[in-house]
Amino acid sequence: MISALLIAAWAGICAIDDIGTQMIRRPLLIAPVIGLILGDLETSLYIGATLEVMWMGVGNVGAYSAPDIISGTAIGTALGIASGGTATAVALAVPTSLLAQQLLVLYRSSIVYLNPIADKIADTGDFSKIFRINYVPMCIAFLIRAVPTFLAIYFGSSTIDVVVEALPEGIMDGLTVAGKIIPAVGIGLLMLMMMKKGELWTFLIAGFTLAVYLDLSVLPITLIALPIALIYDIATQEKVVVQSSAGNVEDDEDYEGDFDL
């Protein structure tokens, strides 16, 4: 009971960090704390490292809600240590993260209704109330990670299967469709912010080619893109410096021409 409460509280703290600094929300940091609570640090390190590699490229892009690695890691690590195996942890972490992903979609869709309230308070100039509004999504984020984690650990892995089977098929289908549409919206919004220059589309096409036709994962594409991005950045900076120097020379000539006799 106490261990389940402590692990649930730790998952809730990581959930608050997920909407804040995002420093402790990775499996490599979540799992060891759970190992300390359950008294098996070695197994938790193996599980955390395995889940970190598995979810290394997972992250929120724009409006896209990725599978919840916090709930997946917390529940998978705890039940994996209880059953004595990394394989069990991975097997439980994946469906748990996907189930919690649907909760995140509902959570992020519902908190947008706080924006009009914040706007009305901003008109009054009472910014302390606007600051206090942030406690509402923080508490909700804490609960949607802590409560499922506690229930899954306290009642066992069968609870996850029961919850998934109890959900109406229409709701699951709707959340699945929303989960497929939201990534496209998020990537579109991100592209609107980033694609300010025409030549940047060549990088998008190159990344698409590497991922689709060469079947490369996120890590090798990132390693290939790093030197290309560095060369592009250096070339862009040199172009700006040259243009700036040329402009200064023209200004100096105009300035000297004013004093020609």
Buried (B, 14 or more C-beta within 10 A) or exposed (E): EEBBBBBBBBBBBBBBBBBEEEEBBBBBBBBBBBBEBBEBBEBBBBBBBBBBEBBBEBEBEBBBBBBBBBBBBBBBBBBBBBBEBBEBBBBBBBBBBBBBBBBBBBBBEEBEEBEEEBEEBEEEEEEEBBEEBEEEBBEBBBBBBBBBBBBBBBEEBEBBEEBBEEEEEEEEEEBEEBBEEBBEEBBEBBEEEEEEEEEEEEBEEBBEEBBEEEEBEEEEBEEBBEEEEEEBEEEEEEEEEEEEEEEEEEEEEEEEEEEEE
